[in-house]
Amino acid sequence: MHQNFLRGYNESLVLAVARAIPAFERGHVAKATGLTPQAVSKVLARLLDDGVVAPAGVRRPATGRAAGVYELVPDSRHAIGAHVSRRTLRLALTDLAGTVLDAAVVPLPADFTPDQLIEALSGQVKKLRGGYDRLTGVGIGMIGPLDHAAGTVRDAHRLRHWHDVPLAALAHRALGLPVHVDKDVTAGVTAEAWRRGPAFRDAALIMVESGVGAGLWLGGSAHRGAHTNAGEFGHTVIQIDGPPCVCGRHGCLEAMHDQAVRAGDVDLAARVLGVGVVNLLQTLDLGHVVLAGTDLLQHGEVYREAVTRAVRTQVPRADWLTVDVSLSALGENAIAAGAAMQILDARYGVPDMAV
């Protein structure tokens, strides 16, 4: 078992290099991963046989021996990701490089049941997979709270029918494919990490879409917490005597934000979010904050400017504690694409050594 883990881990390291560098040599891989040249050669041989890496010619330096060049074969594997919101089901099909090849969105019934979700998911996966016969599986980014390790939705906020629902098992039975279930925000931050590379080590994806949440990427990997329920950012209190929240507390960030939205004051809603982001930065010392979610993206620049202003004026020593604030480049597909990348990551990403 240990040997199999190391074999998979080494393959994942090499593929991480392949995603980051368009054309690479054995020497590039050895330097980036710390693997011996012999180990790199063995891993490349397996990946070539698997079809996920292909020869890309020979590089002939001015001096020394010529070196073989390799490249990732993005179309060698595909995955489908699903983003379940309180209003819609959005799907994205990606390749091994994380590129979105196709996407679809359908409405969900109000206060939908597990059976209604599985029916919609099955129909859309069947349509989207089309002629893609190297489908690795289906990832689902779902509303929390949920138990990622068990694939169980514990009590999705604002959804009455989702108490201890084994979503991963239900979807696997319906689809006949491997299924990975995670919080929507964790899926979203995974997408950003795959696309941005190693410099994206300590970051948060802040999502505003029928609620407020944060996907955390700490030390170069997704952070889920002791019970795999990290990211309930919207349910941190910012006003003790504030309005009631769906979580049962008062004055939560989400409740304060939504109150401003209902009043038609988007500027205030964005400033409220900025306060929450600064609280998060003071706690975790992040280098990147990515803003996402369909509700936020309708006023993307308003939110980006408000959060940037809050970071620059409310973080002590902002000249030293610098933070990059940006909108997700994947737009409305960020969560669905991230869920697909999580499926690929389970086989072709770098596993957590603590597992």
N, C-alpha and C positions, 0 to 999 in steps of 0.2 A: 504494500500500500504506500509506504514511504517512497519507494522507488518510482511508483506511478505519479505521486504528487510532484516529485522533483522533475520528472520528465515533462509533465504538463506545465509546471512552473517555468522551466527553461524555454519551452515553446512559446509561452505567453510573453516572456521577456523579449524574445526575438521578434515576435509580432508587434509588440509595442514600438520597437525601433522601426519596423517596416511601415507602420502607420504614420510615423513622424518624418521619415526620410523617403522621398520618392524613389531613389535608387541607392542601394547600400551594398557595401562589401563585407566580407567576413570580419575584417579589421574594425569596421565601424561598430559591428555588433559586439565584438569582444570588448572594445573600449567602453561602450555604453552600458553593458550589462555586467561586466566583471567575469564573464564565462571564459574558460580557456578556449584557444583556437580549435582544439580537438572537439570540445563540447559543442561549439558553434557549428562545426562541420556536421556533426551527428544530427543536431536539431534541424539544420537547413535541409539535410537529406530527407528527413521525415516530412517536413513541410512541403518540399518539392513533390514528394510522392502523394501528399494529401491534396495538392493542387492549389494551396492557398498562397504559395510563393512561386515565382517563375524566374528563370534566367533572363537577364536584361542586357546581355552583351559582356564585353571585357573592357576594363580600363587599363591603358598602357601608360604608366608614368614615364617621365624622362629617364629615370634610373630605376633599377630594380625590376622585379618580376611583375608580369601582368596579373591583374586580379579580376576574378569573376564578379559581376555585378548582378544584383537580384532586386526584385520589386514585388510588392504585394499584388495579389490578384483579387481586387475588390469583389468581383462578381462570383467568386468561388463559393461564397456563403451569403445567406440573407436571413433576416429576421423581421418579424412584424411586432410593432409596439402599439399598445392601446392606452389611451388616456381617458380615464373615466372621470368626468366632472358631474356636477349635479344636474346639468342640462343636456350634455352631449357625450357621444362616444366618438373620439377622434383616433384614427389609426394611421401609422406610417410604416412603410416598408423600407428598410435600409440595407446597404451592402456592408461588407466587412470593414470598409473604411469609415462607416458611419454616415455615408451620403444618403439622403432621403431620395428614393427612387419613385415613390408613389405615395399618395395620401388620400384619405377620405374622412368625412365627418357626417354623422347622422344624429338626429335628435333622440333623446331618451324621454320616456314618459315621466311626468312629475312624480317624485317619490318612488322611483322604480324599484322593483324587487330583484333579487338575485336571478330568478328565472328569466325575467325580461332582459337583464343585462346579458346573460349567457346566450340567449336567442339572438340578440343584436350582434354580439361579438362573433358568434359562429357564422352568421350570414356575411358579415363584412370581411372576416378573414378568408372565407372561401372566395369572395370576389377579388380580394387584393392579392392573394398569393398567385393567381393566374398560372403562368408557365414557369414560375420559379420553383424548381425541383430540389434546390439545395437549401431548403428552409430549416434553420436551426431550431426555431421555436417561436413562442409568443411571449412577450413581456407585457405586464399590465401595471400601469401607474395609477394607483387608486387613492381615493380620499381616505384619510386616517381618522381616528387611530387604527393602526393595524399591527399585526405580528408578522413581520417579514419572514422570520425563520420558519414559521408554521404555514405561511401563505394564507393566514386567516385575518379577515376584517373584523375587528373587535366591536367597534361602535362608531361607524362613520357619521361624522357630524352632519346634522340636518337630514339624515336618511333613516327612516323608522325601521326598515326591514333588514338592517345590516348589523345584527348582534351576533358575534362569533360565527360568521359565515366563512366556510373553508373555500375561498374563492379559487385558489390555485388548484385544488383537487377537482372542483366542479368544472373549471375551464379545461383542465387536462382531459377529463372524461369526455367532454363535448367535442374537443378539437383533435384529440389523438396526437398531440404534440407536447414537447416539454413546455412548461409554463413557469414564469417567474413573476411573482407579485411583490411590489414594493410601493412605498409612498410615492405619490405623484411628484413631489418636490425632489425626492432622492433620485428618481429617474431623470428629472430635468437637469440636476447638477451633474449627473453622470454623462449626459450628452455634451455639456459644456467642457467637461474634463477630457473626453475623448477628442474633441475638436481642437482644444487649445494646447494640449501637450503638457510636458513636465513642469512648466512654469506655473501652472494652475494647481498649486499645492494646498493652499488654505483659502477657502472661498465659500460663498453662500449663493444659492439661487433663491431669490425672493419671488414667490408667485402670488399674484392677486387674481383669483378667478373663483367667484362664488365662495370666497374665503381668503385667508391669508396664511401662508406657510413658508418655511425655509428649508431647502435642501442643503445639507452641510457636507463639504469636502475638506477633510482635515488631514494634514500630513500626507497628502497624495492618494487618499482613498475615501470612499463614502463613510460617513459617520452616522450610525443608526442608534447608538445608545444601548444600555443594558437590556432593554426590552424591545429593541428594534423600533422604537416609537419616537425617536428624536425628530425634531422639526416642527413641533406644534408652536411655532413662533407667534402665530396670531393669537394664542391664548396666554400670552404674558401680559400681566396687568400694568397699565400705564396711568390709570386714574382709579384710586381705591373706591370712590363713590360714583363711578361711572355707570353707564347703562348696562343692563343684564346681557350676558353673552350666551350663546347656544351651549357652551361647555358647562354652564352653571355658575360661573363666577361673574364679577362685575368689573367693568372698566378695562376689559381686554383690548389689546391693540386692534383685533379684528372688529370688535363691537364699536370702538371709537372711529375706526376707518369707515365702516359701513354706515354709521350715523351721518358722517360728513357726506358720503356719496348720496344717501337718500335725500339730503338737504340740497343736493345739486352743487356742492362746493368741492370740486375736484382738487383745487389748490390746497384746501385744508386737508383733504384725504391724503394727498401726496406728502404734506408736511408731517402728518401723523405717522405715515410709513417711515419717513426720514428719522423721526425720533426712535422708532423701533429698531431701525438699522443701526443707529449710533449705539444703542444699548447692546446690540449683538456684537458690534465691533469692540466695545469696551470689555466684553466678556471673552471673546475668542481671538482678537487681534488678527483679523482677516486681511488678505491682500487684494481680494476681488469680490465684488458684489454684482451679480447679474440679475436684472429685473425681467420678469416674464409673466405670462398669464394673459388671457384674452381681455379681461377687464382692464388690466394695467396698460396693455399695448394700445388700447383705444385712445389713451392719452399718454403715450410713451414718453414723449419729450418733457411733458409736465412733471411726470414722476422722476425721470432721470435727473432733471435739473434740481428738483426739490431734494432728492436724496444726496446728490453731489454737494449741494449747498449745506445740507445738514452735516455731512462728513467734514467739510472744510471748516465749518464754523463751530461745531459742537464737540469734535474730537480734540482733546488737548494735544498739542504738538502735532497737528496735522501735517506739518512740513516734514516730520520724521515718520509718523504713522500713516504713510500714504496708502490710499485705497483706490483701485480702479473700479469705477462704476459704469456699467454698460447695460444696454438692452440685449436680450438674447438674439443672436443672429438667426436662430431657427424659428423665430416668431411663434406662431400658434402651434407649431409642430414640436416644440421643444420637449414636452413631456412624453409624447408618443414616440418620438425618435429616441429619447433617452431610454425608454422601456425596451425598445428593440436592441439598443446597444448593450443593455444589461444582460440580455439573453446571449449576445455574442461574447460579452465580457466573461460570462460564466465558463465559457470554453476557450475563448481566444484573448482574454484579458489577463492582467496580472492578479493572481489570487492573493487573498489576505493570508499572510504567513501565520497569523494567530489562529486560523481555522484548523 
